[in-house]
Amino acid sequence: MRKLLTIIFLATNLLVDAQVQPMTTEYGQGSIANTAASVFRFDNVPVNLSTGVPDISIPLLSLPTRSKDIGVNMEISYHPTSIAADGAVHDDIRQPGWSINRGGSIVRTIENAWYSYVSEETATETRYYSDRYQFNFMGHSGIFYLITDANNNLVPSLYSGKGETLKVTLDYEPSTFRVNSFTIYDSNNYKYVFDVVDRTLGYINPGSITKNVPKSFNLSAVYDSNGKKLLTFAYNELSTLERQTVAMREYSTINKLTSIQSEGLGKINFSHTFGASSANSVSATLDEITLTDLNSNILKRIDLRQWDKLTFRDAAQTKGDEYHFSYSDGTYGDYSTDYGIFGIDPYGYPTFIRSEQHEDLQVLVDYAVNPKFCTKGVLEKILLPTGGTVLYEYESNTYSYFKGSSISENSVPGGGHVEDPESYYTYYGGETTYPYNHIVEELYNGRISNHSFFTISGAPKEVCIFIREDPYFSELSNTWVTPSITIAGQQLPQTEKQFPFYRTYNPENFGYGRSYTLNPGTYTIQLGHISQSNIPMTATRVIHSIRRNPDLKKWKYGGGIRIKRIAHFDADVPADYFRKKDYYGYPEYTPVKETRYDYNLFDEPNRSSGNLVSSDRHNFRESYGHLEFVSYRNVTVTDSGNNGKSQYTFTTSADYPGMDLDYDGHISLSQDFRRGLLKNRKDYDRNNVLVKNTDYTYRFYDGTRWQNYYMDRTVVDRTAKVRTESETVTVYSTGSAPITQTTQYKYHRDANRSLESEETTNSAGEAIKSVYYYNTMGLPLNEYKFALLEKSEDYYNGSLVATKWTKHSNNWSGNTAWLPSELSYSKAGEQEIVEMRYNLYDEYGNLLQSEQPNGKKTSYIWGYNKTVLVAQIENMPYTAITASLITDIQTATDSGNETTVLQKLDLLRNSTILANAMPTTYTYKPLIGISTVTDPKGDRISYEYDSFGRTKAIRDRNGKLISETSYKLTNQN
């Protein structure tokens, strides 16, 4: 095996010598496990005002580690794209659309399946194009590709993800380039190991050619910078027979996370129900998550067994907080879906066409966007444990730009473009299910016989006529035939006193039928020839008048859904309150708080600010890094209670010409990092008076070249680090001149582009500047990811006023990590003054001794497997404490018996060696909270908790109650 170390940069020189990946003996397309795919959804469609995706999350539990930087903060989060056909990944939990962040993975995707091995091909087939690796773990996410460098080593090439630089190592087979594992290091040198692999395994007969295709790499361990393990992730490998033919037997393995162990602290356990397996997925549904201490005592339970609720329980299964979820049926008011056909619109979202609208329903439903139905299945209500309610109302996305250009502009001779508002009165074929820029009124609807009449009154009208004739049995031809249809009237032009009507007209105008402009008068509809009057004929006739709506909506519908409003109530409000309030006659409910979102242009309120980047979902993931079809330039957020509003302006494709335009005929340039950046925010008071304006500018560092990694890929990826360059805030006050403050930011040339300086100037002529210097740990600048701030300088109007140092060292007994060794400062260039020295650390980076400038030392003792502070002893060197006293305390805390712990701590406090010291001691209930605090005088405060780990009482040294807290839940159904 070969182990290769590389650093993933967003630099051009990495790509100059890059070659395509050589042949590999792998075949078969990789797939993403549901658990991973549901988490990646939050990377692909960011939670952001510019995408209309709200942040909906419920904290579940936390598991700390020995490091202050690393911990497991688990929450369950909802994403509205889950209702889309391409986004309908429900994790392995029953709650639709929800995901639980746990562990992490690197998922391999073979981008172009037609250039990958397929089921019946042999291993002699060769794939020359790179695979895509997407990662998400512990707050880090992004994408990279593997290619070979000039020395034929496999290396990561293109990388994107939140503007950070990570170091990656990979272990692979040099003969086949099959990757066995990845290891990633973050800016603080924490190590993440991914060596639990989901695979496709099999063999082909004859020849027994082994098939071993890695699909995803799961996080198995996290280590600190001193090489001490912090977290261990355990899995249960599940296997299913994907398919079996005469030539092949193929298996798929998926590793289900069963526990997360925090070394020295506790464990999170995941319990599943296992069912039948199916292709590309092993059926394993998460039932419960439990938090346990080191002695396997259950501290908290999360019950996930019911699809429409989330329940917290204690160790004895007593019910605690409970959240109930309700989902939308997609319809508003009296809109009915009883008769018609359901489908998926071009963007993957639910759609519906009524049977009376179209005859060829199945063909048209694939093209129809239905704004009255596209939110079907989305989360609509959360009933809170307190009995209150949060309602979420979503609506269809809209857009008036496509890939940065206006959809209503026309080219003019000689160059340039001009807007054509008339275009909004014209609809694309099947683009929506109703003419939203017209007013449609039903004039006639019912059954007719051979000869019928209808009347047009008032002024000439544009009417849409829909006629569906019934077949009748012809004795002449001895077959079933449909009658001809003729419409006649004296008000028609002299040469056109009558005209034929054909059934093929019916699908026109969204199923309302063919449009005619008719003068006032009476018209007849003749079924069949006049000579056939003796033959009973029938038909369904629907006539509508249609006219332009003066309230023009300058947009098209499509591209998914967005949040319209979020309302908080202190009562249990019906889930469909916003959709069906008038239809069902619900009583009036007043929200405690309601937030509304509007996505139209500020200077043109009847025009959407949305920009569509792809016309349909087919190959969309290959075309764009993000999965949002629509992003918005302008968003207005208004709060209830007349509390004013805020207007946000974001970057879109239009801000960067050529970003999404066709490149080289068929390839697009994707620069997702440039989209959705906040450019401006304006805050208004309840009188619509501007009170604050904030402008932002950005700078893009380390941009990659235009590089295409596989044949016929429809996009060229580009990435860069995004950094804020300036922030200008202007505050307006009645009767006073505006106050403006501008902050300029500069960045170092290190791999992470860390902050170098920030300078703030204001309208009073003041200038405040801070300059930052970092500990490079002896590494070259372009390889170092600045994380350790070593020095900062503060200036006022150009003069140095203060300097602060945080010096670091890696010369510690039993610990090679870079840790703070000294804090100091100076004023206005004067002599440096030491504030504190840190003399000793243990193997986990816990401070053991600090020293003040006067030589006074403070010692720290860490217990409960060296995870928390149990004693702080002022005026006492650590080495002067009897070692057995420290060992006895640590042994007692590790056992978890509080009586024994208090006894050992009292022995320390009463020791003669502490005669001149001031000890403060602590005991804990592991993973719950502090249990006792004893000050230097010996006064002890005790904390009591209920079965859910919530504080219920605090008592003094005599056991008297200091405070008490009770909890009452109203949602206990």
Secondary structure, 3 states (H helix, E strand, C coil): CEEEEEECCCCCHHHHCCECCCCCCCCCCCCCCHHHHHHHHHHHCCCEHHHCECCEEEEEEEEECCCCCCEEEEEEEECHHHHCCCCCCCCCCCCCCEEECCCEEEEEECCCHHHCCCCCCCCCCCCCCCCEEEEEECCEEEEEEEEECCCCCEEEEEEECCCCCCEEEEEECCCCCCEEEEEEECCCCCEEEEEEEEEEEEEECCCCEEEEEEEEEEEEEEECCCCCEEEEEEEEEEEEEEEECCCEEEEEEEEEEEEEEECCCEEEEEEEEECCCECCECCEEEEEEEEEECCCCEEEEEECCCCCEEEEECCCCCEEEEEEEEECCCCCCCCCCCCEEEEECCCCCEEEEECCCCCCHHHHHCCCECCCCCCCCCEEEEECCCCCEEEEEEEEEEECEECCEECCEEECCCCCEEECHHHHHCCCCCCECCCCCEEEEEEEEEEECCEEEEEECCCCEEEEEEEEECCEEECCCCEEECCCEEEECCCCCHHHCEEECCHHHCCHHHHCCEEEEECCEEEEEEECCHHHCCCCCCEEEEEEEEEECCCCCECEEEEEEEEEEEEEECCCCCCCHHHHHHHHCCCCCCCCEEEEEECECCCCCCEECEEECCCCCCCHHHHCCCCCCEEECEEEEEECCCCCEEEEEECCHHHCCCCCCEECCCEEEECHHHCCCEEEEEEECCCCCEEEEEEEEEEEECCCCCECCCCCCCEEECCCEEEEEEEEEEECCCCCCCEEEEEEEEECCCCCCCEEEEEEEECCCCEEEEEEEECCCCCCCCCCCCCCEEEEEEEECCEEEEEEEEEEECCECCECCCEEEEEEEEECCCCCEEEEEEEEECCCCCEEEEECCCCCEEEEEEECCCCEEEEEEECCCHHHCCHHHHHHHHHHHHHCCHHHHHHHHHHHHCCHHHCCCEEEEEEEECCCEEEEEECCCCCEEEEEECCCCCEEEEECCCCCEEEECCCCCCCCC
